[in-house]
Amino acid sequence: MKKAFLIISILAPMFLSAQDASDLFDFSSVYYQGTAKSAAMGNAMGAVGSDYSAITINPASLGLFRKSTFTYTPEFFAISTESNYKDSNASDRAFKVPSNNIGLTWTADINEGALKTVSFALGINHLNNYTFSSYVNGNNPYTSLIDAYFTEFDENGIMSDIDLEDYSPNNIYPMWETYLIDFHDDGSYSTPIPAGGLNQQYGISKKGKSRQLSFASGFNFNDKFFLGLELNVVYFDRTKITDYREENLYSGYFRNWHQQENITNSGRGLNAKIGAIVYPVRWLRLGAAFHSPSIYDVTDSWYTLTESVFSDNNYSYQSPTGTYSYTMTTPYRFNASAALIFGNYGMITGDYEFVDYSTMRASSYDYNYTALNNFIKETYSSTSNIRIGTEWRWQTLAFRAGYAIYGSPFGFDKEDLKTTSYSCGFGYTYHRFTIDAAYVLSKRNNSYDLYSQYSMYPAYYWNDNNELVADETKVKETTNINQVVISFKFRLD
C-alpha cells in the first residue's frame, strides 16, 4: 500500500500532465531573469561580456570586465492567462516583485605573458520565476471527471473501496470518503454526480523561483581570447495549488464537489559551466559555452482536501500529508553566440541555445523510475532557444532592443509552451554609476486535456448516433508576461 501511495502521488501530479507544463519541466527550464541591460537585449549576451547576466550565459564574459563592479536588479513581474474551454472564456492574473540578481565582480591586472587580467564573480542570479495563475470555467453537457475515473477502474480492476485506497489514496479515494463514489457487492460502482449538465472549473496557482549562487572566474589573454569557468549552487522552491470543481447546473440531490491539491517542492543541487569568447577581428566577437546538467536532491510534500455538497448533507476529507525525496537531473545546454561591434557606437548580437528536455531524469534508491524516464524520453524533445539583441550609444546614453524565442519542450516546431519575448530599454551612466531599465513582453500558448490533469483515461458518453465516444475536454491557454526591470551598477575602482 505504501508503494502504491508513492507511485500515484508522485507520478500523477508530476508526469501525467503530458500536455501541460509538468513539474519536472518547471524545474529544468531556464528563462534568464538577469540585469536590465540583458533583458532589454533579449538576453542575447553570450558574446557581449561586461555584464553580470552575461556570466550566467557564458562565464567567459567575466574576462571582459575591466573594473570591479557591484550590481543589483529588482523587477516588477505581472502575468495574465486567458483560457477557453467548451467555448467559454476565463482569465486570471498574478503579480510579484522579485530581485533578479545581486552580484560582485573584481578584476586583478596580471600582465604576465599573454594573460592580462583575471576576474572573479560572486553573486545570486534568478533563473526562473514560477509565478503563475490560470482559471478555466465551462459547462459540460456530456460527462464528469468521475467518468474518466470509472474508465480507469475498468482498466485497472478497481472493484472496492479497499482496492481504491491501495490504488489512489491521495486523489481518488477521498471521493469515496465524501460519498461521490459508491461500490456495490457485485463489484460495480456508481456516483450521484450526473453524466453532464455540469459547470466545471479548474484553477492553478503557482509561486516560487529557481536561483543559482555562482562562483566564477574569467581570464583575459591579450584582449583577444577570454576563458571562463563557473560553479553554481542551484536551488528552487515552489508551491503549486490546483483546484477542480463541478457544480450541478440543475436541481437535484447532488449540488457540487471540489478537490484542492497542495504540493510544495524544494530542490538543491550543483552544476558547472565553461565558456570562451574570441575576437577573430575587431568588429566581431564569437562565443561558446557548455552548461552541465544540474543534479538536484528534491523533496516533495503534498495533500488533498475534498469536499462534497448534497441537498441533505455536506462531507469533507483531507488526505494525510505525504513526503518523498528523489534525485533529478536536468538537461545540459550548449550556447553559441556572436556580436557585431560597430566601434563605440553600438552592436548587434545573437545567441543560439540547444537543450534536450527528453534527457530529464528522476531516480531514487527505493523506486525504479525506468517507466517514468521512458515516458519523458518519448514525450519531450530537443529544442532551440534563439535570442537577438542590439545596443546603440550616444554619449552617456544607451538604447537597446531584443527579441527571443524559447522553443517548446516538445520540439521547436511545436507551439505548446513556446515563449516569444519582445524587449526594449535604455541605460544612463554618470561617472561610476549606471542605471539601466528594460521592459519585456512575453507570450506563451498552451493546450491540454482537462481530464488528463487527473487521469490517463478518457471519459466516454453516448452521442446522438448511439456511438460511444470520448469526451473532448481540450483547454487552450494564452499567457502574457509583463516585466519591468531596473538595474543599478556601481564601479568600485
Beta strands, then each sheet from edge to edge (+ up, - down):
strand 1: 69-85
strand 2: 88-96
strand 3: 99-112
strand 4: 115-129
strand 5: 132-140
strand 6: 182-183
strand 7: 189-190
strand 8: 198-221
strand 9: 225-248
strand 10: 254-281
strand 11: 284-291
strand 12: 295-310
strand 13: 314-318
strand 14: 322-329
strand 15: 333-342
strand 16: 346-356
strand 17: 361-363
strand 18: 382-394
strand 19: 397-406
strand 20: 419-430
strand 21: 433-449
strand 22: 460-462
strand 23: 468-470
strand 24: 474-491
sheet 1: 2+ 1- 3+ 4- 8+ 5-
sheet 2: 2+ 1- 24+ 21- 20+ 19- 18+ 16- 15+ 11- 10+ 9-
sheet 3: 2+ 1- 24+ 21- 20+ 19- 18+ 16- 15+ 11- 10+ 12- 13+
sheet 4: 2+ 1- 24+ 21- 20+ 19- 18+ 16- 15+ 11- 10+ 12- 14+ 17-
sheet 5: 6+ 7-
sheet 6: 22+ 23-
end
